[in-house]
Amino acid sequence: MRIRRDDFERLVGRALDDLPAEFARLMENVAVVVEDEPNDELLREMGMDPERDDLLGLYQGVPLPARDTFYSALPDRIVIYRGPICRASRTRAEAIQEIRDTVVHELGHHFGFEEEDLPY
């Protein structure tokens, strides 16, 4: 499945727009960006095999529950990877669902959930 980058970015924006208001309000100091692919070094750092494993998204930052009242830092960053999501999807509908699931998954990390606590 191929999706042009500008179209993919719009789908990520739509997934963010569709978040419940109570979650959207809590998204302070978070940048959500689209990249085409994770680099091999990042995958290896995460214990993944660049030849076999795909990373759909990544949260980089300090989860909300770990912040104190004096927290001040660069924005947290959520990266949504276009290439792996497109490869994991056979249809546009599957890609849209995967984008939404990935956005929600990475936001779960921002809200302090560990990998095993997330639904997908």
Backbone bond lengths (Angstrom), bond angles and torsions (degrees), N, CA, C in turn:
res aa  C-N    CA-C-N  psi(-1)  N-CA   C-N-CA  omega(-1)  CA-C   N-CA-C  phi
1 M - - - 1.449 - - 1.527 108.43 -
2 R 1.306 116.81 130.82 1.462 121.29 177.74 1.525 108.94 -117.05
3 I 1.327 114.80 135.67 1.458 121.31 174.68 1.522 106.74 -133.23
4 R 1.321 116.07 126.36 1.463 119.98 178.14 1.524 109.53 -57.90
5 R 1.317 115.60 149.20 1.464 120.28 -176.31 1.530 112.05 -57.59
6 D 1.324 118.54 -45.60 1.459 119.82 -177.89 1.529 111.21 -64.10
7 D 1.310 117.37 -37.24 1.462 121.84 176.65 1.530 109.83 -67.12
8 F 1.321 116.92 -43.21 1.466 121.85 178.65 1.532 109.76 -59.93
9 E 1.332 116.73 -44.47 1.464 120.46 179.47 1.527 110.88 -61.59
10 R 1.322 117.23 -38.60 1.468 120.17 176.43 1.533 110.81 -63.56
11 L 1.331 117.36 -39.51 1.468 120.56 179.01 1.528 110.98 -66.02
12 V 1.320 117.34 -37.75 1.471 120.23 175.45 1.528 109.27 -64.42
13 G 1.329 116.88 -43.45 1.467 120.37 177.11 1.510 112.32 -60.32
14 R 1.326 116.49 -40.02 1.462 120.48 178.07 1.533 110.80 -64.72
15 A 1.334 116.61 -40.08 1.470 119.94 177.94 1.530 110.07 -61.68
16 L 1.317 117.20 -39.04 1.468 120.61 177.28 1.527 111.09 -68.36
17 D 1.319 116.60 -41.68 1.467 120.83 179.26 1.524 111.73 -63.27
18 D 1.323 117.04 -29.58 1.464 121.49 -177.64 1.526 113.65 -83.50
19 L 1.337 117.33 -1.73 1.466 119.62 178.58 1.523 109.81 -64.66
20 P 1.324 116.78 145.72 1.467 118.63 174.00 1.535 110.00 -58.06
21 A 1.313 116.83 144.30 1.465 122.52 -175.53 1.529 112.55 -55.17
22 E 1.334 117.22 -36.59 1.476 119.10 -177.58 1.528 111.77 -66.07
23 F 1.334 118.31 -29.55 1.459 121.16 176.17 1.525 110.87 -79.81
24 A 1.309 115.96 -42.13 1.463 120.41 -179.18 1.530 110.54 -59.43
25 R 1.327 117.57 -37.70 1.469 121.38 179.27 1.519 111.91 -63.78
26 L 1.319 117.20 -29.77 1.472 121.27 -177.43 1.522 113.47 -84.72
27 M 1.294 117.30 -3.72 1.467 121.13 -178.35 1.525 111.06 -85.45
28 E 1.313 115.49 71.12 1.452 120.32 177.34 1.517 109.03 -97.67
29 N 1.321 115.26 141.06 1.464 120.34 174.74 1.530 111.93 60.46
30 V 1.347 116.53 42.27 1.461 122.32 178.53 1.531 109.33 -129.28
31 A 1.316 116.11 126.88 1.459 121.45 174.27 1.523 108.15 -106.45
32 V 1.315 116.91 129.53 1.464 121.59 176.55 1.523 106.68 -108.40
33 V 1.328 115.54 121.58 1.464 120.74 -176.47 1.524 110.02 -127.31
34 V 1.322 114.84 157.50 1.459 121.89 175.42 1.519 107.85 -109.54
35 E 1.320 115.78 131.41 1.462 122.05 171.29 1.525 107.35 -125.92
36 D 1.321 115.95 155.29 1.461 119.49 -178.29 1.521 112.61 -71.51
37 E 1.327 117.45 -47.02 1.466 121.81 -175.63 1.524 110.42 -147.44
38 P 1.336 118.10 147.21 1.462 119.53 168.67 1.530 108.05 -75.09
39 N 1.325 116.97 148.77 1.468 117.06 179.00 1.530 110.29 -82.49
40 D 1.331 114.87 159.31 1.472 121.30 -175.88 1.523 111.77 -60.33
41 E 1.325 117.29 -37.14 1.470 120.50 -179.00 1.530 110.62 -62.79
42 L 1.323 116.89 -43.31 1.458 121.04 177.85 1.522 110.59 -61.16
43 L 1.329 116.64 -45.90 1.468 119.95 179.62 1.520 111.04 -59.61
44 R 1.328 117.25 -44.17 1.472 119.96 178.72 1.528 111.00 -63.23
45 E 1.345 117.73 -41.16 1.469 121.41 177.65 1.521 111.13 -58.53
46 M 1.319 116.18 -31.53 1.459 121.18 -178.85 1.530 112.31 -89.33
47 G 1.334 116.35 5.71 1.461 120.13 179.34 1.517 113.03 77.71
48 M 1.322 116.70 21.62 1.465 121.15 -179.16 1.522 109.51 -105.27
49 D 1.311 116.10 154.66 1.457 122.60 177.83 1.526 108.56 -95.92
50 P 1.332 117.96 114.40 1.469 120.29 -177.90 1.531 114.27 -58.63
51 E 1.325 117.44 -23.29 1.467 120.72 179.61 1.530 112.77 -81.73
52 R 1.330 117.14 -23.62 1.467 120.72 -174.25 1.525 114.46 -117.30
53 D 1.325 116.50 -31.60 1.462 120.00 -169.63 1.526 111.94 -101.55
54 D 1.312 115.71 143.92 1.457 122.48 173.91 1.521 109.21 -115.86
55 L 1.302 115.70 139.46 1.458 123.28 176.38 1.526 106.82 -110.42
56 L 1.329 116.40 120.95 1.460 120.58 -175.85 1.522 112.25 -86.06
57 G 1.318 116.87 -32.42 1.456 120.95 -178.61 1.515 110.28 -159.01
58 L 1.329 115.43 165.59 1.464 120.74 -177.46 1.514 109.86 -149.98
59 Y 1.331 115.99 134.15 1.464 121.80 172.89 1.517 108.16 -102.98
60 Q 1.319 116.56 128.18 1.456 121.99 176.69 1.519 107.77 -125.09
61 G 1.313 116.60 115.81 1.452 118.84 179.37 1.509 112.33 158.99
62 V 1.316 114.76 -163.35 1.459 122.70 179.81 1.523 107.26 -111.93
63 P 1.337 117.26 116.12 1.469 119.86 -179.05 1.527 111.68 -57.51
64 L 1.300 116.77 148.61 1.465 121.83 -177.53 1.531 113.14 -51.34
65 P 1.341 120.30 -45.51 1.468 118.84 -178.20 1.533 113.72 -65.28
66 A 1.328 118.27 -18.65 1.460 121.09 -178.71 1.533 112.59 -89.50
67 R 1.308 117.08 -3.62 1.466 121.04 -177.97 1.523 110.34 -88.48
68 D 1.324 115.13 144.00 1.462 118.78 173.92 1.528 108.94 -103.48
69 T 1.308 116.79 -178.17 1.463 120.33 -176.04 1.526 112.44 -68.64
70 F 1.325 117.19 -16.64 1.458 121.03 -179.71 1.520 112.57 -99.30
71 Y 1.332 117.06 11.13 1.460 121.10 -177.27 1.526 110.47 -61.57
72 S 1.312 114.57 128.86 1.458 121.20 176.52 1.516 107.00 -152.00
73 A 1.306 116.34 116.79 1.464 119.44 -177.53 1.522 108.99 -158.11
74 L 1.312 114.43 174.65 1.453 120.02 172.68 1.521 108.28 -59.25
75 P 1.308 117.35 158.70 1.473 118.27 178.84 1.523 111.76 -60.36
76 D 1.337 115.23 143.95 1.452 119.52 168.43 1.523 106.23 -61.86
77 R 1.317 114.57 160.70 1.462 119.07 -175.73 1.523 109.23 -133.58
78 I 1.313 115.35 130.67 1.456 121.55 172.18 1.520 106.15 -114.74
79 V 1.324 115.86 123.66 1.457 121.40 179.71 1.519 108.10 -108.70
80 I 1.316 116.05 129.21 1.458 122.43 174.60 1.525 106.18 -110.46
81 Y 1.342 116.65 122.86 1.460 121.70 -174.33 1.535 111.00 -95.69
82 R 1.323 114.90 115.03 1.465 122.01 -176.15 1.529 112.83 -64.41
83 G 1.330 118.26 -48.80 1.459 121.26 -175.84 1.523 113.40 -57.47
84 P 1.336 117.97 -54.10 1.467 118.89 -179.97 1.527 113.76 -61.25
85 I 1.330 117.55 -36.92 1.463 119.31 179.16 1.526 109.96 -67.54
86 C 1.315 116.78 -41.87 1.470 119.10 177.91 1.523 111.53 -63.34
87 R 1.332 117.17 -40.39 1.471 120.14 178.94 1.529 112.41 -66.98
88 A 1.325 116.41 -29.39 1.467 120.77 -178.27 1.531 111.99 -82.13
89 S 1.323 117.04 -6.73 1.458 121.15 -173.41 1.526 110.71 -116.58
90 R 1.331 115.57 136.17 1.468 120.38 176.98 1.518 112.10 -92.84
91 T 1.332 115.94 -26.41 1.456 120.12 -177.13 1.526 109.52 -131.55
92 R 1.317 115.48 165.62 1.470 119.68 177.38 1.529 110.05 -62.15
93 A 1.323 117.06 -40.36 1.469 120.33 179.60 1.532 110.44 -60.87
94 E 1.313 117.60 -41.71 1.467 120.61 177.00 1.524 110.55 -63.47
95 A 1.331 117.38 -41.15 1.468 121.04 179.45 1.530 110.67 -63.00
96 I 1.321 116.66 -43.47 1.469 120.39 178.76 1.517 110.31 -60.63
97 Q 1.342 116.91 -44.29 1.465 120.08 178.72 1.529 110.94 -64.75
98 E 1.322 117.50 -40.75 1.467 121.18 179.63 1.522 111.00 -65.19
99 I 1.314 116.98 -39.30 1.473 120.37 176.24 1.522 109.70 -60.80
100 R 1.329 116.60 -48.84 1.471 120.24 179.89 1.525 111.34 -60.60
101 D 1.329 116.38 -45.90 1.462 119.82 -180.00 1.532 111.07 -61.82
102 T 1.323 116.59 -40.05 1.463 120.58 -178.36 1.525 110.82 -69.22
103 V 1.318 117.01 -42.16 1.465 120.37 176.90 1.533 109.81 -59.61
104 V 1.325 117.19 -48.18 1.470 121.17 -179.86 1.527 110.22 -62.52
105 H 1.324 117.48 -42.24 1.465 121.67 179.84 1.531 110.83 -59.15
106 E 1.329 116.50 -49.78 1.470 119.64 -177.71 1.525 111.31 -68.50
107 L 1.322 117.69 -35.25 1.462 119.60 174.85 1.523 111.25 -64.89
108 G 1.328 116.00 -32.18 1.466 119.69 175.07 1.521 111.05 -57.69
109 H 1.327 117.25 -40.57 1.472 120.18 176.24 1.525 110.45 -63.94
110 H 1.330 117.70 -40.46 1.467 121.73 177.78 1.529 110.14 -59.31
111 F 1.330 116.85 -37.37 1.455 121.33 -179.83 1.528 112.89 -82.93
112 G 1.333 117.03 0.93 1.454 120.82 172.74 1.508 116.43 101.95
113 F 1.327 119.25 4.99 1.456 121.22 179.64 1.523 110.50 -78.77
114 E 1.298 116.32 140.88 1.461 122.50 175.03 1.526 108.60 -84.39
115 E 1.310 115.49 162.84 1.472 121.76 -176.68 1.529 111.93 -51.53
116 E 1.329 117.25 -45.65 1.469 120.31 -176.39 1.524 112.89 -71.45
117 D 1.333 118.30 -13.98 1.464 121.62 -180.00 1.524 113.48 -90.68
118 L 1.339 116.14 -8.70 1.462 120.32 -175.97 1.524 111.05 -90.25
119 P 1.325 116.80 145.50 1.474 119.09 -176.10 1.520 113.80 -71.00
120 Y 1.335 119.85 -24.94 1.456 122.53 178.16 1.501 108.88 -155.95
